[in-house]
């Protein structure tokens, strides 16, 4: 079966991976299509459905969830390394892969 992702609302410009994927994937939702990923993307992460330039709004759930911090090509991974939250200033301090805060030290370290 071909890997899949889901575009939640028709106006969303990102889709969420339902499977780990690289290569060609199927986009499910109101505008079914296929897209070629530019890199391996893990399940639960976002893929760009359009080309973005720095500052462009990222739309998911039909709402703006943040803005891109540098150009992102269609089919690329959209995450902490190229997306900033409009509501959470700490999002840029989270570890890219684990999501753990990097701006505070652990009492257990």
N, C-alpha and C positions, 0 to 999 in steps of 0.2 A: 504494500500500500504506500502511496506517495505521502510524504510528510505534509502536515496541514498547519494552517494558522487561521485565526478568526478575526475578521473586521467587525467590531461590535456595532457601530453605527455607520450609515452610509457616508457621513462627513469625516469619519476618522481617517487620518493620513498615516497611521501605523496599524499593524495587526499583531496579535499575540500568538506566539508559537504554541501549538498543542503537542508537538513532538520535537525532539532534538532533530536538527536538520542542517543540511548543506546541499547546495545544488538547487534543483527545481522543487518548488513547493506549491501546494494548492491553497488558495485563499477561499475560505468559507465565509458566508454572511450574505448581505444584501447585494453585493457586487462580486459574485464568484469570478475568479480568474486564476492564472498561474503567474508566478514570479520566480526569477532566479536569484538565489541568495548570493551575496558577494563574499560571504564568510560563513563559517559554522556558527549557528545560533542555538542556544539551549532552550528547551521547553520553558514556557512562561515568560520569555523575553520578547521584546518588541522588534519588528522589522519595519523599515521605512517603505511606504507604498508610493512615495514620490521623491524627487530630488529636493533637498532642503538647502537653504543658505543660512548662514549665521543669523540668529534672531528670529527665524520663522517659528510660528506657534506649532506645537505638537498637540494633535487632537486625538483623544481616546475617550470612549464612553460618550462621544458627542460633545465633550468639553475640553477646554484647554488644560493640559496637565503640566505644561512647561514650555521652554523654548530651546532650540538647538544652539550650541555654543560654537559650532564650526560646521562647515558644509557636510551633508550626509547624502550619499547617493541612494537611489531606489534599490532596495534589496540588501541594504546594510543594517547592521545591528544598531539599535537605538537604546542607549543606556547611559549610565553615569558619566562616561568618558566624552559624551557629545550632547548631553541633554541636561539642562538645569531646571529645577522646579521653580515655579513662580510663587510658591507658598512656603517652601521649606528651605531656608538658607543653609541648613546642614547637609542637604543632599549631595553637595559637591565634596563633602569630607568623608563620604562612605566608601569602603573598600569596593572596588569594581566587581569582584566575583562573589564575595560573601555578604556584602551589604553592611558589614560591621563598621561602627564609627571609628575613624582614625584620628579624630581631634581630641580624644580623651584617653587616658590610660586606664587600664584595668587594675582593680585592687588585687586581682589574682595573678598578675603577671610575675 
